[in-house]
Amino acid sequence: MAPDSPNFEFARRTALLFGFCLSFVAHGTQPLQIETTVSSESYHIATQGAVRMDGLNFPYAILLSSSTLSGNIPVGSQIISLSALDPDVTDEHDFGFVSGPGGEDNSAFLLSSNQLQPKSVLDASLKSQYSLRISAIDSTGLSMESNFVISVVNATPSVVNPIADVSVNEDAADTQIDLSNVFNLVDLNKSAISSNPSLVRVVANGNTLTLDYQPNAHGSATITVTGTYGSQSASDSFSVTVGPVADPPVIVSLDGNSSASTKVAEEQTSATNIDAVDADGDALF
C-alpha cells in the first residue's frame, strides 16, 4: 500500500480517529500484516490485498470478572470469567496464555475456555500478586493480547457449613465429625471446647472432631469449634443431647467386703448386708 494511495490515507485517518499507531510490513498482493498499539495492548490483523479499515472488527479489550482472588480458599472454589469486547458483538473468542513480558506467572493458573483459576491454594503472605498475559482470538483469527495483575487477599475465616446438632443415648460409642468443609478456608488451626465435659469430652485433631461420651451420663452440652488463621478466627457451636438409659443396679459389697462370698447350708438361713448402687439414682429395695 503506497503512502500516497487513497487506502493508506483512509487507514491513517481511521487510525488517528481511534488512537491507533499503525505499521505496515507487506505490500502488493502479498498478505498484509498490520500491528496496532493502544496503550499496552497489541492487536494483530492479517488480510489479503487492500486493507478495508471499515472491516477491521478485531477484539479491542479483554475483561476479567475480577482481578482479585482470596487466599487460603480451596482449589476450584473461585473462578475468574473472561470476555472480550469486539465490534462484532456476535463474535466468539478463544483465550490463551501468551509467554513473554507480563506473563511470568502464567504457569500458576489454568485457563480453560473462558474460565481462569489458580492451580493451587494461594496465600497472600507468600505471594500477593500474579502477572498474566492473555490473548483473545476471534472466529476470523483477529487477536489481541493484554497484561493483567491478579491480586491475592487472604480471606477472613467464616463458617460455611454449620455442624448439625447431635443426639445419642447414654453410653453411646464416640462420634466423629468431619471438619474439612465447616470453614471457608483451608490450613486453619482447629480447636474445640465442651460446656459440659462431665457429659461429653471433645478432641479436635486436624479435620476430625471426636465426641467422647462419659459413662452413665446423660444431659446436654454445647460444643464450640473454632478455626483460627493468624489473628483471625471463626467459631461454630452446636448442641449435644445424651438421652438416659435404664441401668441395672450393681452390687459393690457383701457385709462391707467387696470380695466376700457367703455360703448357706441347705434349709438354713443367713443374714447378709448387701451394698449396691444404681447409676440412674433410683431407689433400691
Buried (B, 14 or more C-beta within 10 A) or exposed (E): BEEEEEBBEBBBEBBEEEEBEBEBEEEEEEEBEBBBEBEEBBBBBEBEEBBEBEEBBBBBEBEBEEEEBBBBBEEEEBBBEBBBEBEBEEBEBEBEBBEEEBBEBBEBBBBEEBEBBBEEBBBBEEEBEBBBBBBBBBEBEBBBBBBBEBEBEBBEBEBEEEBEEBEBEBBBEEBEBEBEEBBBBBEBEBBBBBBBEEBBBBBBEEBEBBBEBBEEBBBBBEBBBBBBBEEBBBBBBBBBBBEEEEBEBEEEEBEEEEEEEEEEEEEEEEEEEEBEEBBBEEEEE
